């Protein structure tokens, strides 16, 4: 049966009770800021700072799956900042920005901010609108100046260049910056974060080895994500040059990582074959095609790379020469898009023992010549004995049944060490499924999102359960299988660690049965989520 929710300790239950009462005060419109003052004084006097922070942590943790969190109002922010919270969430949908001035965020280590594009004024409008925008954000700017111990920033649809400028002056401990869908962030803001606004001769000075000083206090940046902002390749250049500890940098899928390194070192590599500058990057995402020369430069300057995403050409000779550049690296995670399968297998035959995470993707614009067959699958399994995560996305194509599995006889290979498997957009047979998972006794997560999942009927599932491959599974995501309530009940009996299963609305289970299951989960106190992993991103923590 699914695991039971653990019984709270006396301390945990007490903290939850305090957090619940505090939450009610935040919701109660009749309770004012001044009414909360005596309560805060009482809590600060009787609870040590660490316990105060746990109350605030519980205040958010118990409010999971909130899409429009009305909880996040001015009273919540005041309570958390005064009770030494190390994590707070500012949601401008609640209109708290004008009310946040005067709060002290010195204890905050993680700041999450969410907003709405409809609330942010157009920066290209007239000066009066720009002034109104400044007035709207001024309280938030004042609060940001107090975040001297901030280490993690997570922001969606609310960040702008002025905020990055403040962080560059006030947050010396900042390590992780995750900014997404913020169209008011462009190269200028990133230049402030890196500590230098480039001039006409900045890039030539960098290529000549002249040391340019940074004016930013953010010297410890390790992870920077600027996806879906207006930051371009110039931002990547400045961050790599001025922030030597960056291990993971993600700008935009439209930015060519090859252009970034050419800007840093010059495009004529034949005149400078001994590139001595090295970076700390461990992760490279090249969503655009990179030529072989540029990849060679990246490999020489980033010897610590272990997680690589590459978009290939699809031609065997070109892709083999392309992947040959990676042979000198200790790659542990490889994601290849539109890669010729024979070229990939050539690489895996040499380096597959080191790889623990492998993703094979055929994009919508993949060459028609790309195929993935049962023989190819056998070679992948044989070449990657230590693979724990495998993702196969074939853009609505089949695993080509070039030969029957029976023809392999005793030489038939199956995965043994997989803990996570995702198959998406690939029509598979029950035999394919058996080869993929039937001997994976370590399997914890199984995601299958394909168009012909009607092949997964009750008896097929029973065979998988009998093989023992699902005995340790925690997440089972199957989209539109032909599984009935009887199959689900057997899953619950034979998968004692199951935490997430679904989405049940796509299974052959009636709505009334799903509602009855919800009641049973609550009655028996099971730690079971029947919504599906796609809902997990709504969790606050």
N, C-alpha and C positions, 0 to 999 in steps of 0.2 A: 504494500500500500504506500501511497505518497507519505513523505515525512510529516510529522506533526510540527506545528509551530512551537517553538521552545517556550517554556513557562518563564515569564519575566522574573528576574530577581527583585528583591524588595527595593533596591536602589533604582532599578530600571522602571518599575511600576510607579515609584514615587516621582521620578523625573517626568514620566508620561502624564501623571496627574497634574503636576505643576504646569507642564507645557500645554495641556488641554485647557486649564483655567486661564492661562495667559492668552491662548488663542481666542477664547471667548471674549476676553477683554478687548482684543484687537478688532473683533467683529462688531462688538456692541457700539452702536453709534452714540449712545448716551454717555459713554465713558470718554472723558477728554484726556489730553496729554497730562494736564495737571492732576487729574484723578489718579494717574498711574505713578506719580512721583513717590508717594509713601510706600507703595508696593515694591517699587524698584529699590528703594533704600533698605527695606526689610530683606529682600532677596540678597542684595549685595553684602549686607551685614552678616547674614546667617550662612551663606553659601560661599565656599572658596571659589576663586576665579575659574578653576578647571570644571567644577560642577556647574557654574553659571553657563559656561560655554556648552556643556552637554545639554542643558535645558533648551538652549537656542537651537542646538543641533536636532534635538527631538522635536522641537516646534516645527521644523521643516520636514523632518523625516516622516512624520506621521501624516503629512499632507501630500502624499504621493498621488500621481496621476491627475494633477490639477492642470487643466489647459488654460483657464483664466483665473489665476489665484488671487481672489479678492483679499486673502490674508495679507498679502504683501503691501501693507499700507504704511502710513507715517508712524503709527504706534508700534508696528512690528519692527521697523528700522530703528526706532529709538530704543526699544527694549533690547534688541540684539547688540547694538553698539555699546550700550551701557553695561551689558552683562558679559562683556568680553567674548562675544561670538567670533569664532575664527572663520566662519563662512556666512555670507549673506547674499540675498537675491534681491535685486532691484528690478521691478517690473513697471515700466512706464505706462502700461495699460491702466494701472491703478492711479495715474496722475500724481505720483509722489515726488516728481522732480522739483517742483517749486517749494516743497515742504522739507527738503532734506538738509538744508543749510544748518550749520551749527552742530551736526553730529560728528562724533570722533570715531574714525575707523582704524585706530592704531592697532587694535587687536586682530583685525581682519587679515587672514592669509589668502582666502579665496573669495573673489568677487564675481558674481554672475549678474549680467544685465541683459534684459530683453526689452525690446521696444516694438514700434510699428512704423513702417515707412510713411504711413499716412499722417503720423504725428510729427515727423521731421520735415522742416521746411526746406524748400528747394534752395540750395546754396547759390544757384545762378540767378535768383530773383533780385529785386532791387535792394538797396542798402537798408531800407526800413525793415524788410523781412529778415535780413541778416542780423539786424540789431535785436529784433524780436527773438530770433533763434538764440542769440547769446544770452538774453535775459532768461529764456526758458532753461538753458543748461547751466547758468551761473551757479545755482545752489549745488548741482552735482559736481561742478569743477571745484568748489570749495571743499566738498566732502572728499574728493579724490586727493587733494593736497594733504590729507591726514593719513593716507594709506601707506605709511612708511614701511610696513612689514608685509606688504602684499607679495605673494609668490605666484599666484595663479589668477589669470583674467579670462573669463568666458563671456563673450558678448555677441549678441545677435540683434541686428537692425537698430542699434542705438549708438554705436561708437562713431567718433569723428576725429579729425586731425588734432583738434585742440586737446582732446583727452589723451592722445598718444604723447603730445608735447608735455603734458603734466606728468604722465608716468615716467617720461625720460628724465625728469628732474627730481621726482619724489620717491621713486620705488627702486632702490638699489638691490633688493632681493628678488625681483621679478624673474621667474624662470620660464613660465608657461603662458603664452599669449594665444588665445583662440578667438579670432574675430571672423564672423561669418555674416554674409548678406548685409554688410554695412557700406552703402554706396557713398557715404560721406568720408570714407577713408581712402586716400590715394597715396601716391608716392611721397608727397610732402609730409604727411603724418608719419610714415615709416622712416623717412629721413631723420626726423626728430628722435624717434625711438632708437635708431642706430647711432645717432649723435653727430650727423654731418649732412649738411645740404650741399650736394655736389655742385661744383662750378664747371666752367668749360674745360678746365685742364685736370679735373679730379681723376678721371679714368686713366689718363696718360700717366699721371703721378703714381697711381696704384700699380700700373703695369711696369713702371720703371723701378718699383720697389721702394718708393718714397713713403715714409711712415706718416700717415695723416692722422691727426689726433681726433678722438671722439669726445663730444661734450655731453654725452648721455651717461647717467649713473647706472643704466641697465647693462651691467657687464656680465651677468650670469644667465642670459637668455639661452635656453636649451631647445625649446619647442615653440615655433611660431607658425600659426595657420592664418592666412589672410584670404581664404577662399571666398569667392563672390564679392570681393571688394574691387576698387579701381586701382589697386596696387599692381604694378607691372614689373618687368625684369629689372629695372633700375632699383626697385626696393630689395629684390633678392641680392643684387650686387652689393648694396650698402650693408645689408645685414650679415652676409657672409664675411665681408671684409672687416667690419667693426665689432662683430660679436663672435669671437673665435670658438666659443663653447657650444654653438648651435649644432644640435644633432639631428633635428627634424625640422625642415623648412618647407612649407606648402603655400605657394602664392596663388596661382590660378592655373586651371588646365590649359588656358590659352597661351601661357608663358612658356617659351622654349628654354629649357634648362641649358641647352647647348649655347644659346645666345648669352646667357648669364655668365658662363665660364669663358666664353670668347671675350666678353667685355672685361673680365678680370685679368685675362692673360694675353689678349690679342688673338686675332684669327689666324695668323700665319705661324702655325706650330712648327714648321720646318726650320724656322730661324731660331727657335727656342725649344729644343728637344729636351733640355734638362730643366723642367719646371720644378722648382724646389718648394714653393708654397704649398702647404697642406691644410686641409680643413677637417673639422671634427664630425662632419656629417655622417650619420649612420643610415639615414633614410633618403632615398631619391625617388621622386615621382615624375616620370617623363611621359605625360599623356599625349604629347605631340612627338612625331618621329624625330629622332636624333641621328645624325649621320655618324659613321664609324669613327671619324677623326675627333668629333666632339666627345663621344663616349670615352675614347681613349684618354682625352684630357681630364675628364671627370674622374676616371678610375685612378689616374696618376696623382691627382690632387686630393682625393678622398679615399685613402687606403683603409678607413674604418667602416666602409659601407657594408651593411649586412642585410638591408631591406631595400629591394630595388623593384620599381615598377617601370616597365619599358613598353613602348609601342613599336612593333616591328614592321617589316615590309611585306612578309608573306612569301618571299622568294627564298628557297633553301640556301643557296650560296651566300646571299647577302645577310640573311639572318644568322647563319653559322659564323661568318666573319664578325658579325655584330656581337654575338654572345661570347665569342672567343676573348673579348676584352675583359669579361668578368672572371675568367679562370684564375686570375691572381688574387681575387677577393675571397673572403670567407662569407659567402652569401648564405643566410639562413632563411630568408623569406623572399620569394621570387613571384612576381606578378607579371605575366607576359600577355600582351594584347596583340591579336592578329599575327602570332608567331607561327612560322612554318613548323609543323609537328616534327618532321625529320630533323630539322636544325635543333629544336628543343631537346629531342631525345639524345642527340649527339652531345649536348651540353650536360644533360642529366646523367649520362653514362659516366662522366668524369667527376661531376660535383654533386650528384644526387644524394650521396651519403650525408652531406652536411646540411641539406635542406630540411627544415621542419614545417615550413608553410609554403604551399604552392597554389597559385591561382592561374588557370588557363582560361582566357577570354577570347571569344570571337565577337567582335563588335558588329554593329549593323552594317558598317562599311567594309567588313572583312572580305578578302578575295574569295571568289567562288571555289578556287582550287583548294582552299583549306578544308581538310577533313580530319576527323578524329575517330579512329576505329577501335575495335576490341583488341586488336594486336597492339595498337599504341597504348591502350590502357594497361595491358599486361607489362609493357616495357616501362611505363611510368612506375607501376607498383614494384617492379624488380629493381629499378634504379634508385628508388627513394625509400629505403627500408625504415628510415627514422621519421617519416612524414607523420605529423600529428594533425595538421590542418590542410584540407584539400578542398578547393573550390573549382567547379567546372561549369563554365557558362558558354554555351555553344550557339546562342542566338537562334533558337528554335530549330536546330538541326539534330539529327540522331547520332548516337554512338554507332557508327557504321558497322553492321554485323558482317564484316568481311569474311569471318570464319566462325563456325560454331565453337563454343567454349569447350565442348567435348573433345575437339581435335587436339587441345593442349594436353589432355590426359593428366599424368602425374606432374607435368610442368606448369599446371595452372597456378598462377599467383593470385593471392588475395591480400588486401590490406590487413595489417595486424595492429599497427600502433596508432591508428587514427583516433583522435578525440573529438574532432570537429569536421563535419562533412557538409558541403552545400552543393547541390546540383540544381542549376537554374537554366531554363531555356534549352534543355537537351531532352529529347524524347528517348526514354530508356525502356528496357524490357525488365521483366522480373529476374531474368538471368543476370542482367547488368547490375541490378540492385543487390543481388546475392553476392556477386564478386566484390562489389564496393564495400558492403558492410557486414556480411554474415560471420566474419571472424574477427571483427573489431570489438573485442571485449572491453576496451578502454573508452569506447564511444560515449561522449557526454552530450554533444549537440548534433542533431540531424535536421537539416533544412532541405526540403525538396520542393522546388517551385517549377513545375513543368506542366505542359499542356495535356499530357496523357497519363496523369496520375490515377486515372480510373483503373489502371492495371493493379493498383494497390487495393486489393479487396481483403476481406477478413482473413481468408486462409493464407494469403501471402504474408500478412502480418503475423499470423500464428507461427508460420515457419521461421520468421525472423526472431520471434520471441523464443522459440525452441532452440535456436542456435546460440542463444545467450548474448547476442551482440547488443541488446538493449537493456541489459540488466543494470548498467551504470548510467543510463542516459538521464540527463537533467532537463534538456530542452528538446522537444519533439515538434517541429514545425512542418506540417504536411498540408499543402494547399489543394483543396478539392479532391481528396481521396474518396473512394467508395467504402469508407469504413463506417460501421454501424455502432450503435450503443453497446452491443455485446463485445465488439473489439475494444472499445474504449475501456469498458469495465475490466477486461483482461489486462490491458495496458496498466491500469491503476494497481492491479494485484501484483503483477510481475516486474514492475519498475519502481523499486522502493525509494529511489532518489529523485523521481520525477518532480520538477518544480514548475515547468511551463509546458503546456500542450495545447495545440490548436492550429489555426483558428477553427473552433468547433462549428462556427456558423457555415463553414464551407464543407463540413463532413455530412454524411448521410444520417444526421441525427436531428430530430425534431426540436423546435424551439422549447416546447414544454419539457422535454427531457433535459435540455441544457439548463433550464431554470431549476429543475429538480436537483441537478448536479451541483449547482451553485449553493443551494440550501444544504445539501449534504456536506459540501466542503466546509461551510461555516459551522455546521453542527458538530462535525468530527474534528474541527480545528486543524485541517490539513494545510500545509504550506504549499498550496497549489494555485497556479495562475492559469486560467483556461482561456485567456484572451489571445495571447500570441506574442511572439517577440517583437512584432512591429509596434506594439504599444509601449515597449520598455523605454523608448526615448522620452516619454512623457514623465518619467520618474524624476523627481527633483534631485535626489542624491544617487 
